[in-house]
Amino acid sequence: TALGGAKNHLIALPDCDVEGTSSDVVVSYAGCAGQRCMAASVLLIVGDEEDTHQKALLQNVIEKAAKIQPGTEQGKMGPVIDDHSLKKILSYIERSEKEGATILLDGRSWMSEMANTKGNWIGPTVILHGNKADGAMNEEVFGPVLSVHHVSTWQEAIAIENANPFGNAAAIYTTNGGHAEWFLTRVRAAMLGVNIGIPVPREPFSFGGLYGTKSKYGDMDITGDGAIEFFTNRIKITSKWPVPSVPEYITGLVKQQQGQEKVNGIVD
Protein backbone atom coordinates (compact mmCIF):
# COMPACT_ATOMS: atom_id res chain seq x y z
CA THR A 1 0.00 0.00 0.00
CA ALA A 2 1.17 3.52 -0.79
CA LEU A 3 -0.60 6.66 0.36
CA GLY A 4 -1.03 9.35 -2.27
CA GLY A 5 -2.06 13.00 -2.16
CA ALA A 6 -5.12 14.69 -0.71
CA LYS A 7 -7.55 17.53 -1.26
CA ASN A 8 -9.72 17.36 1.82
CA HIS A 9 -13.04 19.23 1.69
CA LEU A 10 -15.03 20.66 4.57
CA ILE A 11 -18.73 21.33 3.95
CA ALA A 12 -20.54 23.74 6.27
CA LEU A 13 -24.34 23.72 6.25
CA PRO A 14 -26.48 26.69 7.36
CA ASP A 15 -27.37 24.87 10.58
CA CYS A 16 -23.77 24.32 11.72
CA ASP A 17 -22.54 25.66 15.04
CA VAL A 18 -20.58 28.80 14.15
CA GLU A 19 -18.24 28.81 17.15
CA GLY A 20 -17.36 25.12 17.08
CA THR A 21 -17.15 24.89 13.30
CA SER A 22 -14.93 27.94 12.88
CA SER A 23 -12.49 26.69 15.52
CA ASP A 24 -12.35 23.22 14.00
CA VAL A 25 -11.84 24.55 10.47
CA VAL A 26 -8.85 26.64 11.58
CA VAL A 27 -7.30 23.74 13.48
CA SER A 28 -7.80 21.50 10.47
CA TYR A 29 -6.27 23.71 7.79
CA ALA A 30 -3.59 25.56 9.81
CA GLY A 31 -2.52 22.90 12.30
CA CYS A 32 0.97 21.56 11.54
CA ALA A 33 1.24 24.45 9.06
CA GLY A 34 -1.24 22.59 6.89
CA GLN A 35 1.42 20.01 6.06
CA ARG A 36 -0.29 16.79 7.04
CA CYS A 37 -2.31 14.52 4.78
CA MET A 38 -5.48 15.05 6.83
CA ALA A 39 -5.37 18.87 6.72
CA ALA A 40 -8.36 20.59 5.16
CA SER A 41 -7.76 22.74 2.11
CA VAL A 42 -11.25 23.63 0.85
CA LEU A 43 -14.23 25.00 2.77
CA LEU A 44 -17.54 24.84 0.92
CA ILE A 45 -20.12 27.09 2.58
CA VAL A 46 -23.64 26.03 1.65
CA GLY A 47 -26.43 28.57 1.36
CA ASP A 48 -26.95 32.23 0.57
CA GLU A 49 -23.64 34.07 0.50
CA GLU A 50 -25.29 37.01 2.26
CA ASP A 51 -26.83 34.85 4.97
CA THR A 52 -25.96 36.29 8.38
CA HIS A 53 -25.11 32.88 9.83
CA GLN A 54 -22.74 31.87 7.03
CA LYS A 55 -21.12 35.31 6.93
CA ALA A 56 -20.47 34.99 10.66
CA LEU A 57 -18.89 31.58 10.10
CA LEU A 58 -16.42 32.87 7.53
CA GLN A 59 -15.62 35.94 9.60
CA ASN A 60 -14.92 33.78 12.65
CA VAL A 61 -12.60 31.57 10.63
CA ILE A 62 -10.64 34.60 9.46
CA GLU A 63 -10.43 36.17 12.91
CA LYS A 64 -9.31 32.99 14.64
CA ALA A 65 -6.71 32.20 11.96
CA ALA A 66 -5.39 35.77 12.16
CA LYS A 67 -4.69 35.32 15.88
CA ILE A 68 -2.24 32.48 15.27
CA GLN A 69 1.31 33.56 16.05
CA PRO A 70 4.48 32.33 14.33
CA GLY A 71 6.89 30.30 16.39
CA THR A 72 7.82 26.84 17.58
CA GLU A 73 6.44 27.19 21.09
CA GLN A 74 3.22 25.52 22.20
CA GLY A 75 0.14 27.11 20.66
CA LYS A 76 2.05 28.72 17.79
CA MET A 77 2.48 27.69 14.17
CA GLY A 78 5.90 26.77 12.83
CA PRO A 79 7.44 27.16 9.37
CA VAL A 80 6.79 24.86 6.43
CA ILE A 81 9.23 22.05 5.75
CA ASP A 82 11.56 23.64 3.15
CA ASP A 83 12.09 26.39 0.60
CA HIS A 84 10.64 24.33 -2.24
CA SER A 85 7.42 23.89 -0.28
CA LEU A 86 7.26 27.60 0.51
CA LYS A 87 7.67 28.55 -3.14
CA LYS A 88 4.91 26.15 -4.13
CA ILE A 89 2.51 27.61 -1.57
CA LEU A 90 3.33 31.16 -2.65
CA SER A 91 2.75 30.25 -6.28
CA TYR A 92 -0.79 29.10 -5.52
CA ILE A 93 -1.59 32.29 -3.61
CA GLU A 94 -0.26 34.43 -6.45
CA ARG A 95 -2.05 32.31 -9.03
CA SER A 96 -5.32 32.70 -7.14
CA GLU A 97 -4.97 36.48 -7.25
CA LYS A 98 -4.42 36.36 -11.00
CA GLU A 99 -7.48 34.14 -11.40
CA GLY A 100 -9.60 36.78 -9.68
CA ALA A 101 -9.89 35.29 -6.19
CA THR A 102 -9.90 37.52 -3.09
CA ILE A 103 -7.27 37.12 -0.38
CA LEU A 104 -9.21 37.44 2.88
CA LEU A 105 -6.21 36.66 5.09
CA ASP A 106 -2.68 36.97 3.71
CA GLY A 107 -0.06 34.83 5.41
CA ARG A 108 2.74 36.24 3.27
CA SER A 109 3.22 38.93 5.92
CA TRP A 110 5.06 36.34 8.01
CA MET A 111 7.90 36.31 5.48
CA SER A 112 8.96 39.82 6.46
CA GLU A 113 7.89 39.47 10.08
CA MET A 114 10.10 36.39 10.53
CA ALA A 115 12.84 37.43 8.10
CA ASN A 116 15.52 37.24 10.78
CA THR A 117 14.35 33.86 12.05
CA LYS A 118 15.50 30.58 10.59
CA GLY A 119 12.81 28.74 8.68
CA ASN A 120 10.44 28.98 5.74
CA TRP A 121 7.62 31.11 7.11
CA ILE A 122 4.15 31.50 5.67
CA GLY A 123 1.14 32.31 7.82
CA PRO A 124 -2.47 31.11 7.70
CA THR A 125 -4.07 32.25 4.47
CA VAL A 126 -7.75 32.35 3.49
CA ILE A 127 -8.74 32.76 -0.15
CA LEU A 128 -12.30 33.37 -1.37
CA HIS A 129 -12.84 31.85 -4.80
CA GLY A 130 -15.63 32.83 -7.13
CA ASN A 131 -14.63 30.15 -9.61
CA LYS A 132 -14.58 26.49 -8.56
CA ALA A 133 -12.10 25.79 -11.37
CA ASP A 134 -9.30 27.85 -9.76
CA GLY A 135 -6.04 26.01 -9.27
CA ALA A 136 -5.99 26.19 -5.47
CA MET A 137 -9.52 24.79 -5.42
CA ASN A 138 -8.48 21.60 -7.19
CA GLU A 139 -4.78 20.95 -6.71
CA GLU A 140 -2.87 19.96 -3.59
CA VAL A 141 -1.22 23.04 -2.09
CA PHE A 142 0.02 21.34 1.09
CA GLY A 143 0.33 24.39 3.29
CA PRO A 144 -1.72 26.65 5.61
CA VAL A 145 -4.00 27.83 2.82
CA LEU A 146 -7.78 27.52 2.93
CA SER A 147 -9.78 27.95 -0.26
CA VAL A 148 -13.35 29.07 0.45
CA HIS A 149 -16.18 28.77 -2.06
CA HIS A 150 -19.89 29.46 -1.66
CA VAL A 151 -22.37 26.96 -3.07
CA SER A 152 -26.14 27.18 -3.23
CA THR A 153 -27.12 23.54 -2.76
CA TRP A 154 -26.03 20.32 -1.12
CA GLN A 155 -25.78 18.71 -4.54
CA GLU A 156 -23.36 21.38 -5.72
CA ALA A 157 -21.14 20.79 -2.70
CA ILE A 158 -21.09 17.04 -3.31
CA ALA A 159 -20.38 17.55 -7.02
CA ILE A 160 -17.32 19.69 -6.27
CA GLU A 161 -15.93 17.29 -3.68
CA ASN A 162 -16.51 14.19 -5.75
CA ALA A 163 -15.06 15.74 -8.92
CA ASN A 164 -11.58 16.09 -7.45
CA PRO A 165 -9.17 13.22 -8.22
CA PHE A 166 -8.32 12.58 -4.57
CA GLY A 167 -10.32 10.54 -2.07
CA ASN A 168 -8.59 10.92 1.26
CA ALA A 169 -10.90 12.73 3.71
CA ALA A 170 -13.93 14.99 3.95
CA ALA A 171 -16.09 16.43 6.71
CA ILE A 172 -19.61 17.79 7.12
CA TYR A 173 -20.56 20.44 9.68
CA THR A 174 -24.16 20.34 10.82
CA THR A 175 -26.30 19.98 13.95
CA ASN A 176 -28.72 17.63 12.20
CA GLY A 177 -27.97 13.91 12.06
CA GLY A 178 -30.16 13.39 9.01
CA HIS A 179 -28.25 16.06 7.11
CA ALA A 180 -24.95 14.42 8.06
CA GLU A 181 -26.17 11.01 6.92
CA TRP A 182 -27.16 12.41 3.50
CA PHE A 183 -23.60 13.60 2.89
CA LEU A 184 -21.86 10.57 4.41
CA THR A 185 -23.58 8.26 1.94
CA ARG A 186 -22.65 10.38 -1.07
CA VAL A 187 -19.22 11.89 -0.52
CA ARG A 188 -16.29 10.27 -2.37
CA ALA A 189 -13.60 9.88 0.29
CA ALA A 190 -12.42 7.12 2.61
CA MET A 191 -12.16 8.96 5.95
CA LEU A 192 -15.21 11.02 6.83
CA GLY A 193 -15.92 13.36 9.71
CA VAL A 194 -19.03 14.88 11.24
CA ASN A 195 -18.09 18.16 12.89
CA ILE A 196 -14.50 16.84 12.91
CA GLY A 197 -12.05 18.45 10.50
CA ILE A 198 -9.28 15.90 11.06
CA PRO A 199 -11.25 12.63 10.84
CA VAL A 200 -8.42 10.22 11.63
CA PRO A 201 -9.94 6.81 12.40
CA ARG A 202 -8.69 5.22 15.60
CA GLU A 203 -7.62 1.59 15.89
CA PRO A 204 -8.93 -0.99 15.21
CA PHE A 205 -10.25 0.95 12.21
CA SER A 206 -7.86 1.39 9.33
CA PHE A 207 -6.26 4.57 7.95
CA GLY A 208 -6.06 5.20 4.23
CA GLY A 209 -7.58 6.80 1.16
CA LEU A 210 -10.18 5.55 -1.29
CA TYR A 211 -9.50 2.96 -3.98
CA GLY A 212 -9.54 4.39 -7.49
CA THR A 213 -8.31 7.84 -6.45
CA LYS A 214 -4.93 9.57 -6.22
CA SER A 215 -5.02 9.15 -2.45
CA LYS A 216 -4.32 5.42 -2.45
CA TYR A 217 -2.26 2.96 -4.44
CA GLY A 218 -2.05 -0.77 -3.83
CA ASP A 219 -4.07 -3.00 -1.54
CA MET A 220 -5.43 -2.54 1.98
CA ASP A 221 -4.75 0.29 4.42
CA ILE A 222 -1.68 1.00 6.54
CA THR A 223 -3.28 0.32 9.95
CA GLY A 224 -6.03 -1.88 11.40
CA ASP A 225 -6.84 -5.37 10.12
CA GLY A 226 -5.54 -4.48 6.67
CA ALA A 227 -2.06 -3.86 8.05
CA ILE A 228 -2.17 -7.07 10.08
CA GLU A 229 -3.08 -8.98 6.95
CA PHE A 230 -0.31 -7.25 4.98
CA PHE A 231 2.39 -8.14 7.49
CA THR A 232 1.11 -11.68 8.06
CA ASN A 233 2.30 -14.68 6.10
CA ARG A 234 -0.41 -17.29 5.69
CA ILE A 235 1.29 -20.69 5.83
CA LYS A 236 -0.71 -23.43 4.11
CA ILE A 237 0.22 -27.10 4.67
CA THR A 238 -1.15 -29.97 2.59
CA SER A 239 -0.14 -33.45 3.76
CA LYS A 240 -0.83 -37.15 3.27
CA TRP A 241 0.41 -39.97 5.49
CA PRO A 242 0.76 -43.69 4.69
CA VAL A 243 -1.05 -46.10 7.01
CA PRO A 244 1.33 -46.96 9.87
CA SER A 245 2.33 -50.59 10.32
CA VAL A 246 3.55 -50.35 13.89
CA PRO A 247 1.86 -52.76 16.37
CA GLU A 248 0.52 -49.99 18.57
CA TYR A 249 -1.41 -48.48 15.70
CA ILE A 250 -2.76 -51.83 14.43
CA THR A 251 -3.92 -52.80 17.93
CA GLY A 252 -5.59 -49.46 18.41
CA LEU A 253 -7.30 -49.67 15.03
CA VAL A 254 -8.71 -53.15 15.77
CA LYS A 255 -10.09 -51.98 19.11
CA GLN A 256 -11.66 -48.97 17.42
CA GLN A 257 -13.33 -51.21 14.83
CA GLN A 258 -14.60 -53.58 17.51
CA GLY A 259 -16.03 -50.66 19.44
CA GLN A 260 -17.82 -49.38 16.38
CA GLU A 261 -19.29 -52.84 15.68
CA LYS A 262 -20.72 -52.91 19.22
CA VAL A 263 -22.27 -49.50 18.74
CA ASN A 264 -23.77 -50.56 15.44
CA GLY A 265 -25.14 -53.69 17.04
CA ILE A 266 -26.91 -51.64 19.71
CA VAL A 267 -28.32 -49.27 17.10
CA ASP A 268 -29.52 -52.13 14.98
Secondary structure in CASP SS format (residue, H / E / C, confidence):
PFRMAT SS
TARGET T0000
AUTHOR 0000-0000-0000
METHOD secondary structure of the structure
MODEL  1
T C 1.00
A E 1.00
L E 1.00
G C 1.00
G C 1.00
A C 1.00
K C 1.00
N E 1.00
H E 1.00
L E 1.00
I E 1.00
A E 1.00
L C 1.00
P C 1.00
D C 1.00
C C 1.00
D C 1.00
V H 1.00
E H 1.00
G H 1.00
T H 1.00
S H 1.00
S H 1.00
D H 1.00
V H 1.00
V H 1.00
V H 1.00
S H 1.00
Y H 1.00
A H 1.00
G H 1.00
C H 1.00
A H 1.00
G H 1.00
Q C 1.00
R C 1.00
C C 1.00
M C 1.00
A C 1.00
A E 1.00
S E 1.00
V E 1.00
L E 1.00
L E 1.00
I E 1.00
V E 1.00
G C 1.00
D C 1.00
E C 1.00
E C 1.00
D C 1.00
T H 1.00
H H 1.00
Q H 1.00
K H 1.00
A H 1.00
L H 1.00
L H 1.00
Q H 1.00
N H 1.00
V H 1.00
I H 1.00
E H 1.00
K H 1.00
A H 1.00
A H 1.00
K C 1.00
I C 1.00
Q C 1.00
P E 1.00
G C 1.00
T C 1.00
E C 1.00
Q C 1.00
G C 1.00
K C 1.00
M E 1.00
G C 1.00
P C 1.00
V E 1.00
I C 1.00
D C 1.00
D H 1.00
H H 1.00
S H 1.00
L H 1.00
K H 1.00
K H 1.00
I H 1.00
L H 1.00
S H 1.00
Y H 1.00
I H 1.00
E H 1.00
R H 1.00
S H 1.00
E H 1.00
K H 1.00
E C 1.00
G C 1.00
A C 1.00
T E 1.00
I E 1.00
L E 1.00
L E 1.00
D C 1.00
G C 1.00
R C 1.00
S H 1.00
W H 1.00
M H 1.00
S H 1.00
E H 1.00
M C 1.00
A C 1.00
N C 1.00
T C 1.00
K C 1.00
G C 1.00
N E 1.00
W C 1.00
I C 1.00
G C 1.00
P C 1.00
T E 1.00
V E 1.00
I E 1.00
L E 1.00
H C 1.00
G C 1.00
N C 1.00
K C 1.00
A C 1.00
D C 1.00
G H 1.00
A H 1.00
M H 1.00
N H 1.00
E C 1.00
E C 1.00
V C 1.00
F C 1.00
G C 1.00
P C 1.00
V E 1.00
L E 1.00
S E 1.00
V E 1.00
H E 1.00
H E 1.00
V E 1.00
S C 1.00
T C 1.00
W H 1.00
Q H 1.00
E H 1.00
A H 1.00
I H 1.00
A H 1.00
I H 1.00
E H 1.00
N H 1.00
A H 1.00
N C 1.00
P C 1.00
F C 1.00
G C 1.00
N C 1.00
A E 1.00
A E 1.00
A E 1.00
I E 1.00
Y E 1.00
T C 1.00
T C 1.00
N C 1.00
G H 1.00
G H 1.00
H H 1.00
A H 1.00
E H 1.00
W H 1.00
F H 1.00
L H 1.00
T C 1.00
R C 1.00
V C 1.00
R C 1.00
A C 1.00
A C 1.00
M E 1.00
L E 1.00
G E 1.00
V E 1.00
N C 1.00
I C 1.00
G C 1.00
I C 1.00
P C 1.00
V C 1.00
P C 1.00
R C 1.00
E C 1.00
P C 1.00
F C 1.00
S C 1.00
F C 1.00
G C 1.00
G C 1.00
L C 1.00
Y C 1.00
G C 1.00
T C 1.00
K C 1.00
S C 1.00
K E 1.00
Y E 1.00
G C 1.00
D C 1.00
M C 1.00
D C 1.00
I C 1.00
T C 1.00
G H 1.00
D H 1.00
G H 1.00
A H 1.00
I H 1.00
E H 1.00
F H 1.00
F C 1.00
T C 1.00
N C 1.00
R C 1.00
I C 1.00
K C 1.00
I C 1.00
T C 1.00
S C 1.00
K C 1.00
W C 1.00
P C 1.00
V C 1.00
P C 1.00
S C 1.00
V C 1.00
P H 1.00
E H 1.00
Y H 1.00
I H 1.00
T H 1.00
G H 1.00
L H 1.00
V H 1.00
K H 1.00
Q H 1.00
Q H 1.00
Q H 1.00
G H 1.00
Q H 1.00
E H 1.00
K H 1.00
V H 1.00
N H 1.00
G H 1.00
I H 1.00
V H 1.00
D C 1.00
END
